[in-house]
Amino acid sequence: MNWTTGNLRRAKLRIMSDPELKGMLVRSGWNEIVFDLDGDGAADVSFLDENGDGNIDTVAIDMTGSGEFNLYLHDSDDNGIPDTILWADDGAPELEVLAMGEGVERGLIKVGAKVYSRLIAEDFLNDEVHVSLGEMSDYLKSNLSELIEEVQKVIDSAGIEKVAYFIENAETYYLATVDGDQPRVRPFGTILVYDGKLYIQTGKSKDVSKQIAANPKVELCAFKEGVWLRVAGELVNDDSKDVKMTMLDKYPALQNMYSAEDDNTQVLYFKDATATFSSFTAQPEIIKL
């Protein structure tokens, strides 16, 4: 039984009985176990029971060496794959949701899943083989450095994930195009992050497709809970079969009307775009895509 996905009380009892684990223990609270892996006196990793059900469901990691946890991988359904990833900027009053969703469809979730699975891997902290946290620390240092660097790179460019997350939760957004000298606007619902680009989908037979072909400058707007998002930029057509299939897999209802094999299905990505989050209670947040 992997104790990091098991009962918090059993994990604490085992730590208290293992001198090496106990020596790395920074603190042990009612819902957390915090360790100093490298012996520098600062906390490096924390296993938490966020749901209050007695089971460990969250791994918090110090990604910057500051002694403060800033990356949180939360597994709400205890399936071993984090479904929510949060990041705490220096001085930020609240955690920022970088990615959220079922499965591992987004890049950051994929990387987070790798880190999470290694932190709770059954090769470590296993009741049967009694592998110590010290050995886990050695493993992290020798095998996770590239993954952690990858996470950091994704975090640095995570704006596109935040934009996509907002649009998906708004469910409906409005896309504005230009038809000669007449603005046109209509509701849309498809959004996809693929290979670091933000995609939408339509049909080549539609007027919106013809308008984009004539003038690729567009703007979309989404609204949710007092915040509105505008994304302004140019749309570029992408005839890749893979991205079409990925879009249709994400929105299976479209498969009754579109196919990755037909000549009508069209996916387009934003180029040189600017996303702006606005509200009446906060300064605008601008993200370059």
Backbone torsions as a table, in degrees:
resi	resn	phi	psi	omega
1	MET	NA	127.1	178.6
2	ASN	-78.5	113.1	-171.8
3	TRP	-68.1	-23.6	-178.6
4	THR	-72.3	-16.5	174.0
5	THR	-110.5	13.3	-178.7
6	GLY	-109.0	-150.4	-173.8
7	ASN	-78.4	134.3	-176.9
8	LEU	-65.3	-38.6	-178.0
9	ARG	-66.0	-41.4	178.9
10	ARG	-64.1	-37.7	178.6
11	ALA	-62.4	-43.0	-180.0
12	LYS	-64.4	-40.9	179.3
13	LEU	-62.4	-40.2	179.9
14	ARG	-67.7	-40.1	179.0
15	ILE	-61.9	-42.7	-178.7
16	MET	-64.9	-23.1	-179.0
17	SER	-93.9	-3.0	-178.6
18	ASP	-115.5	108.2	-176.4
19	PRO	-56.4	-38.1	-177.9
20	GLU	-68.8	-44.9	177.0
21	LEU	-62.0	-43.9	-178.4
22	LYS	-62.5	-34.4	-179.8
23	GLY	-68.4	-24.8	179.1
24	MET	-92.6	-4.7	-175.9
25	LEU	-72.8	125.8	175.8
26	VAL	-88.7	-47.8	176.0
27	ARG	-160.0	158.4	178.7
28	SER	-138.3	103.3	-179.0
29	GLY	-100.6	-174.0	-177.4
30	TRP	-66.6	-23.5	-178.8
31	ASN	-131.7	17.5	-178.5
32	GLU	-153.2	156.4	172.2
33	ILE	-132.7	122.4	-173.9
34	VAL	-119.7	133.3	-176.5
35	PHE	-123.0	150.1	168.4
36	ASP	-105.8	102.9	-173.5
37	LEU	-73.7	-36.5	-171.4
38	ASP	-103.2	3.1	175.3
39	GLY	74.8	20.6	-179.5
40	ASP	-92.7	3.8	178.3
41	GLY	89.7	-6.8	179.9
42	ALA	-108.1	145.6	179.4
43	ALA	-67.6	138.9	-179.6
44	ASP	-113.7	-38.5	-176.7
45	VAL	-145.4	144.7	179.7
46	SER	-134.5	136.9	174.3
47	PHE	-107.3	124.4	-172.4
48	LEU	-125.1	152.4	169.9
49	ASP	-104.4	89.3	-178.0
50	GLU	-77.2	-29.0	-175.4
51	ASN	-83.1	-12.5	179.4
52	GLY	73.0	22.1	-179.3
53	ASP	-103.6	9.3	179.0
54	GLY	88.9	-4.4	-179.2
55	ASN	-109.5	147.1	179.3
56	ILE	-80.2	122.4	-176.1
57	ASP	-128.7	-1.5	-176.6
58	THR	-136.5	137.1	172.1
59	VAL	-113.2	125.0	176.1
60	ALA	-109.9	135.7	-173.4
61	ILE	-129.1	140.0	171.5
62	ASP	-86.0	104.2	-175.8
63	MET	-87.6	-16.1	-171.8
64	THR	-113.5	-2.9	-178.2
65	GLY	74.6	18.6	-177.1
66	SER	-88.1	-8.7	-175.5
67	GLY	84.8	3.1	177.8
68	GLU	-117.3	137.7	177.5
69	PHE	-72.5	132.5	-179.0
70	ASN	-131.9	-14.9	175.5
71	LEU	-117.5	125.6	-178.1
72	TYR	-121.5	125.2	176.8
73	LEU	-111.0	112.8	-173.9
74	HIS	-113.2	127.5	-179.6
75	ASP	-113.4	94.0	-172.4
76	SER	-73.8	-24.5	-177.3
77	ASP	-108.9	10.8	175.8
78	ASP	56.2	38.0	178.2
79	ASN	-101.3	5.2	177.8
80	GLY	86.8	0.9	179.2
81	ILE	-122.2	121.7	-179.6
82	PRO	-65.5	129.6	178.1
83	ASP	-102.0	-6.5	174.0
84	THR	-138.8	132.7	176.8
85	ILE	-123.0	127.7	-176.9
86	LEU	-124.2	151.5	-178.4
87	TRP	-133.6	138.7	178.8
88	ALA	-112.2	109.7	174.7
89	ASP	-71.0	154.9	177.6
90	ASP	-57.8	124.8	177.7
91	GLY	78.9	-1.4	-179.0
92	ALA	-72.8	134.8	-178.6
93	PRO	-72.9	-21.5	-177.0
94	GLU	-135.3	158.2	174.4
95	LEU	-73.5	146.5	177.9
96	GLU	-104.9	128.5	176.8
97	VAL	-76.4	115.2	178.8
98	LEU	-87.2	-36.1	-178.5
99	ALA	-158.3	147.4	-179.2
100	MET	-155.9	136.6	177.9
101	GLY	161.9	164.0	177.8
102	GLU	-80.8	142.8	179.8
103	GLY	80.6	-159.4	-174.9
104	VAL	-131.3	49.5	-173.7
105	GLU	-79.8	-25.9	-177.4
106	ARG	-96.6	154.1	-177.2
107	GLY	-57.2	-45.3	-177.2
108	LEU	-67.0	-38.0	177.0
109	ILE	-62.8	-40.3	179.9
110	LYS	-60.7	-48.1	-179.7
111	VAL	-65.3	-44.7	178.3
112	GLY	-59.3	-37.8	179.2
113	ALA	-63.6	-37.9	178.2
114	LYS	-63.9	-47.6	179.5
115	VAL	-62.3	-46.6	-177.8
116	TYR	-61.0	-46.5	-176.5
117	SER	-63.8	-32.2	178.8
118	ARG	-76.8	-34.1	178.1
119	LEU	-66.4	-31.9	-178.8
120	ILE	-111.2	17.3	-176.6
121	ALA	-59.3	144.5	-177.8
122	GLU	-71.3	-10.5	173.7
123	ASP	-71.6	-13.1	-177.0
124	PHE	-127.0	149.1	177.9
125	LEU	54.1	36.0	-176.6
126	ASN	-94.6	131.7	-176.6
127	ASP	-62.2	-27.3	-177.0
128	GLU	-80.9	-45.1	-176.4
129	VAL	-94.1	-10.4	176.0
130	HIS	54.3	43.1	175.3
131	VAL	-72.5	131.8	-173.5
132	SER	-82.8	165.0	176.9
133	LEU	-67.7	-25.6	175.9
134	GLY	-62.4	-41.8	177.2
135	GLU	-67.8	-34.6	175.9
136	MET	-64.2	-39.3	178.5
137	SER	-61.3	-44.2	177.6
138	ASP	-60.6	-40.3	178.9
139	TYR	-63.2	-44.4	179.3
140	LEU	-59.7	-45.4	-176.7
141	LYS	-64.8	-36.6	-174.6
142	SER	-91.1	-23.4	-172.8
143	ASN	-120.0	-16.6	-175.3
144	LEU	-103.8	-4.7	-175.0
145	SER	-60.1	-42.9	-180.0
146	GLU	-66.5	-39.4	179.0
147	LEU	-65.1	-42.3	180.0
148	ILE	-65.2	-38.9	175.8
149	GLU	-62.9	-38.1	178.8
150	GLU	-65.6	-41.3	177.0
151	VAL	-60.2	-45.1	-178.2
152	GLN	-61.7	-40.8	179.0
153	LYS	-63.5	-40.7	179.8
154	VAL	-67.0	-39.7	178.2
155	ILE	-60.5	-41.3	-178.9
156	ASP	-62.5	-27.5	-178.6
157	SER	-118.2	32.1	-173.4
158	ALA	-82.6	3.8	-178.9
159	GLY	-57.5	-39.3	-178.3
160	ILE	-64.1	-34.0	177.4
161	GLU	-66.2	-40.7	179.7
162	LYS	-64.4	-41.3	178.9
163	VAL	-63.2	-48.0	-179.2
164	ALA	-63.5	-39.8	179.6
165	TYR	-61.7	-42.7	180.0
166	PHE	-64.6	-45.6	-178.6
167	ILE	-63.4	-43.2	-179.6
168	GLU	-61.5	-39.6	-178.6
169	ASN	-77.0	-25.7	173.3
170	ALA	-71.9	-24.8	176.6
171	GLU	72.7	-51.2	178.3
172	THR	-116.1	132.2	172.3
173	TYR	-127.7	170.9	-176.3
174	TYR	-121.9	128.2	-176.9
175	LEU	-107.5	125.4	179.9
176	ALA	-106.0	133.8	175.9
177	THR	-127.5	178.4	177.6
178	VAL	-118.4	130.2	177.8
179	ASP	-117.9	91.4	-172.7
180	GLY	67.9	-115.4	176.2
181	ASP	-108.4	16.5	-177.3
182	GLN	-114.1	120.7	173.9
183	PRO	-66.2	145.1	175.6
184	ARG	-130.6	142.4	-179.7
185	VAL	-143.8	144.5	179.9
186	ARG	-155.5	157.3	179.2
187	PRO	-74.7	143.3	175.2
188	PHE	-130.1	164.6	177.9
189	GLY	-140.1	-10.2	-176.0
190	THR	-91.8	136.1	175.8
191	ILE	-152.8	140.8	-176.5
192	LEU	-152.6	135.7	169.1
193	VAL	-99.8	120.1	-177.6
194	TYR	-140.5	124.1	178.8
195	ASP	53.0	39.3	176.4
196	GLY	77.1	12.7	-179.2
197	LYS	-123.1	152.0	179.3
198	LEU	-98.2	118.4	-174.3
199	TYR	-112.3	150.9	166.2
200	ILE	-124.2	173.1	-178.5
201	GLN	-136.9	143.1	174.2
202	THR	-154.1	-168.0	176.7
203	GLY	-115.0	140.2	-177.3
204	LYS	-65.3	-20.8	-179.2
205	SER	-78.9	-11.4	-175.8
206	LYS	-82.2	154.3	178.4
207	ASP	-60.1	-36.3	-178.3
208	VAL	-60.7	-37.3	178.7
209	SER	-65.8	-42.1	179.5
210	LYS	-65.8	-37.6	178.9
211	GLN	-66.5	-40.5	178.9
212	ILE	-65.9	-38.2	178.6
213	ALA	-62.5	-37.8	-179.5
214	ALA	-76.9	-34.8	179.9
215	ASN	-148.0	100.5	-173.7
216	PRO	-73.5	-4.1	179.2
217	LYS	-75.8	121.5	-177.8
218	VAL	-136.7	172.9	172.8
219	GLU	-148.5	136.9	174.6
220	LEU	-115.7	157.0	180.0
221	CYS	-140.7	133.8	176.7
222	ALA	-132.0	150.6	-177.9
223	PHE	-135.7	136.2	177.7
224	LYS	-158.2	126.8	172.2
225	GLU	49.8	49.3	174.5
226	GLY	81.5	2.9	178.8
227	VAL	-119.8	136.2	175.0
228	TRP	-121.3	145.2	-177.4
229	LEU	-119.9	131.9	172.5
230	ARG	-119.8	134.0	175.2
231	VAL	-122.0	116.4	-178.3
232	ALA	-117.3	133.2	179.4
233	GLY	175.1	-164.6	177.9
234	GLU	-106.1	144.1	176.2
235	LEU	-100.9	134.6	-178.8
236	VAL	-117.9	129.7	179.1
237	ASN	-69.4	141.9	177.5
238	ASP	-133.0	113.5	-177.5
239	ASP	-90.5	12.9	-179.7
240	SER	-62.3	127.4	178.5
241	LYS	-64.6	-36.2	-177.3
242	ASP	-62.7	-45.3	-178.0
243	VAL	-70.8	-32.8	175.4
244	LYS	-63.3	-45.1	179.6
245	MET	-63.2	-40.5	179.6
246	THR	-63.8	-42.1	178.4
247	MET	-62.7	-46.3	-177.9
248	LEU	-70.4	-30.8	175.1
249	ASP	-66.5	-35.4	-179.9
250	LYS	-72.4	-32.9	-179.9
251	TYR	-121.8	76.1	-174.4
252	PRO	-59.2	-25.2	178.9
253	ALA	-62.2	-25.8	179.5
254	LEU	-72.3	-17.9	-176.4
255	GLN	-66.7	-15.1	174.5
256	ASN	-74.8	-18.8	-176.7
257	MET	-116.7	-24.4	-174.2
258	TYR	-130.5	158.1	176.6
259	SER	-143.9	147.8	177.2
260	ALA	-67.2	-14.4	-177.2
261	GLU	-93.0	-17.8	-173.9
262	ASP	-83.6	171.7	-178.4
263	ASP	-92.2	-1.1	-176.7
264	ASN	-94.5	-37.3	-176.8
265	THR	-60.0	129.5	-177.6
266	GLN	-133.0	131.5	172.4
267	VAL	-120.7	139.5	-177.7
268	LEU	-134.7	144.8	178.5
269	TYR	-117.2	154.0	179.9
270	PHE	-78.3	135.5	177.3
271	LYS	-123.0	137.7	179.0
272	ASP	49.1	49.6	-174.5
273	ALA	-101.7	155.4	175.6
274	THR	-125.8	125.4	176.7
275	ALA	-104.7	133.4	-178.2
276	THR	-128.3	118.7	173.8
277	PHE	-91.9	130.3	-178.3
278	SER	-135.1	153.8	173.9
279	SER	-160.4	173.3	178.4
280	PHE	-84.3	-5.2	-173.2
281	THR	-116.6	-2.7	-176.8
282	ALA	-146.1	159.5	176.0
283	GLN	-68.9	149.1	177.9
284	PRO	-59.2	143.4	174.6
285	GLU	-111.9	123.5	-176.0
286	ILE	-110.3	131.1	179.6
287	ILE	-127.5	127.9	177.2
288	LYS	-89.0	129.7	-179.9
289	LEU	-105.8	NA	NA
